[in-house]
Amino acid sequence: MFEELPVPVLVAPMAGGPTTPELVAAVAGAGGSGFLAAGYLTADALAKLIARTRELMDRPFGVNLFVPGPESGVDLSPYVRRIEEEARHYEVQPGDPRWEDDAYPAKVDLVVEQGIPFVSFTFGLPSASDVRRLHEAGSKVIVTVTTPEEAVQAAEVGADALCVQGSEAGGHRGLFADDPAHPAGGEVYGLLALVRLIGSAVDLPLIAAGGLVHGADVAAVLAAGADAAQLGTAFLRADEAGTQPAHRTALAEGGRVTAVTRAFSGRPARALVNRFLTEHSPYAPSAYPQVHHLTKPVRAAAHRAGDPEGVNLWGGQTYSIAPEGPASEIVARLAREARAAQERLTRRLG
Ligand SMILES: Cc1cc2nc3c(=O)[nH]c(=O)nc-3n(C[C@H](O)[C@H](O)[C@H](O)COP(=O)(O)O)c2cc1C
C-alpha cells in the first residue's frame, strides 16, 4: 500500500496542533507521507486543513479520526473538585466535563466527499457501512490497533491496513476500550512483539508506530514485517510542527521520564512526567472526553503562562533523542540511517 513511497515514513496525526498541513507537505515532499489530525476539530476546520494541504502539494495524504466511545457512567465529582483547585491556581474556570462525539459523523461525511486517499481511525472501529462508503470514494481505510484481538476485529470490518501502536508511543493509546481496572487501559505490548503477533494473526499491510526515532528503528520494523513506519514524537520539534512552546522546551530539555496517564483527558496517554501528571494520575477516572473538556482551560492557561508543569506533554519513550530542524532533513536522515542499518545487517548476516 505504501510501496510507491520513496521513504516508508509517515508523520503521525497529532491532534491539538502539532501536525500541520505544512508538516505533512514537507514530509511528503521528502518522499514520505502523513496524516492530518481531525481530532478536536469541527468538520469546517478540518475542511480548511485539507484545502490548505492540497494547496501545498498534490501528493496523497491521510486524515485521522477519533472514533467516539460510549459515555462513561463514572462519578466525575471527586475529579472535578481536584481540577477546580488547578483552575484556581491558573485563575481560570474548569471546563464543562461533557461527553460528545467530536463531530465524528460530519467528519466521516467530509472525508468521503473529499476522497481522501488514506483515512485512519483511532480509539475504535469504523462501522462496516462507513468502510464501504470510504472504499466507494477510493479511500484506503486504516485502523489503529494495540492488541492482536483488535487487529482481528479491524480485519473483519474491512480495514485495508492496520496501524500497529506499541506501548512506547507518545500521546493517546488507540485502545478500542479503556479498561479502568488497568493503569494503561489494557494489555501493554512493545512494538516489535505486537508487529510479530499481529503479523501472525491477520494478513494485512502494517504500519508500525511507537518510539521510532532513528532510521535504524524504521529498518527494524520493516525487517519485522511492517510496510511503513509512523512517527509522531520524532517530528514534534520539526520546524513545520505546530507544537506549543512549553511542550517544545520540555522535549528539548529532556531529563523527564514518560508515563501513561488519564489525568489530562480521561484516556490513557503517554506524556513526559510533570507536576499535573504526578498529582492527578492516581485519581483520574476513565472518562473520555469528559476529562479532556474539564482540564482544557487549565492546560490552555498553563500554555499561556509557558508553564510545562500544567500541560499535557505528550511524548513517546524515545523523546529525548528526537531531533529538531526542517522536516525534510529529518526524513532524509531517517532514510540514510535506515540504509546504513540495512548495510550493517547485510555485512553481519550476508
Ligand atoms: C502529540 C501527539 C499527539 C497525537 N495525536 C494523535 C491523534 O490525533 N491521532 C492518532 O491516531 N494518534 C495520535 N498520536 C499517536 C501517534 O499516532 C503515534 O501512535 C505515536 O506518535 C507513535 O509514537 P512516537 O510518538 O513515539 O513516535 C499522537 C502522538 C503524539 C506524540
The ligand as an SDF file (V2000), in Angstrom:
LIG
                    3D

 31 33  0  0  0  0  0  0  0  0999 V2000
    1.4490   14.9770   20.4820 C   0  0  0  0  0  0  0  0  0  0  0  0
    0.8430   13.7120   19.9650 C   0  0  0  0  0  0  0  0  0  0  0  0
   -0.4730   13.7330   19.5010 C   0  0  0  0  0  0  0  0  0  0  0  0
   -1.0430   12.5720   18.9680 C   0  0  0  0  0  0  0  0  0  0  0  0
   -2.3050   12.6360   18.4350 N   0  0  0  0  0  0  0  0  0  0  0  0
   -2.8010   11.5560   17.7710 C   0  0  0  0  0  0  0  0  0  0  0  0
   -4.0140   11.6430   17.0130 C   0  0  0  0  0  0  0  0  0  0  0  0
   -4.6330   12.7070   16.9250 O   0  0  0  0  0  0  0  0  0  0  0  0
   -4.4610   10.5230   16.4010 N   0  0  0  0  0  0  0  0  0  0  0  0
   -3.7690    9.3340   16.4440 C   0  0  0  0  0  0  0  0  0  0  0  0
   -4.2080    8.3500   15.8380 O   0  0  0  0  0  0  0  0  0  0  0  0
   -2.6130    9.2300   17.1330 N   0  0  0  0  0  0  0  0  0  0  0  0
   -2.1210   10.3090   17.7670 C   0  0  0  0  0  0  0  0  0  0  0  0
   -0.9080   10.2050   18.4100 N   0  0  0  0  0  0  0  0  0  0  0  0
   -0.2050    8.9060   18.4150 C   0  0  0  0  0  0  0  0  0  0  0  0
    0.5370    8.6810   17.1030 C   0  0  0  0  0  0  0  0  0  0  0  0
   -0.3520    8.3280   16.0830 O   0  0  0  0  0  0  0  0  0  0  0  0
    1.5750    7.5480   17.2110 C   0  0  0  0  0  0  0  0  0  0  0  0
    0.9590    6.3620   17.6320 O   0  0  0  0  0  0  0  0  0  0  0  0
    2.7080    7.8920   18.1400 C   0  0  0  0  0  0  0  0  0  0  0  0
    3.1380    9.2090   17.9400 O   0  0  0  0  0  0  0  0  0  0  0  0
    3.8620    6.9300   17.9090 C   0  0  0  0  0  0  0  0  0  0  0  0
    4.8180    7.0250   18.9320 O   0  0  0  0  0  0  0  0  0  0  0  0
    6.0040    8.1010   18.9220 P   0  0  0  0  0  0  0  0  0  0  0  0
    5.3550    9.3710   19.3600 O   0  0  0  0  0  0  0  0  0  0  0  0
    6.9660    7.5680   19.9120 O   0  0  0  0  0  0  0  0  0  0  0  0
    6.5180    8.1820   17.5150 O   0  0  0  0  0  0  0  0  0  0  0  0
   -0.3140   11.3480   18.9610 C   0  0  0  0  0  0  0  0  0  0  0  0
    1.0030   11.3460   19.4490 C   0  0  0  0  0  0  0  0  0  0  0  0
    1.5840   12.4920   19.9280 C   0  0  0  0  0  0  0  0  0  0  0  0
    3.0020   12.4470   20.3910 C   0  0  0  0  0  0  0  0  0  0  0  0
  1  2  1  0
  2  3  1  0
  2 30  2  0
  3  4  2  0
  4  5  1  0
  4 28  1  0
  5  6  2  0
  6  7  1  0
  6 13  1  0
  7  8  2  0
  7  9  1  0
  9 10  1  0
 10 11  2  0
 10 12  1  0
 12 13  2  0
 13 14  1  0
 14 15  1  0
 14 28  1  0
 15 16  1  0
 16 17  1  0
 16 18  1  0
 18 19  1  0
 18 20  1  0
 20 21  1  0
 20 22  1  0
 22 23  1  0
 23 24  1  0
 24 25  2  0
 24 26  1  0
 24 27  1  0
 28 29  2  0
 29 30  1  0
 30 31  1  0
M  END
$$$$
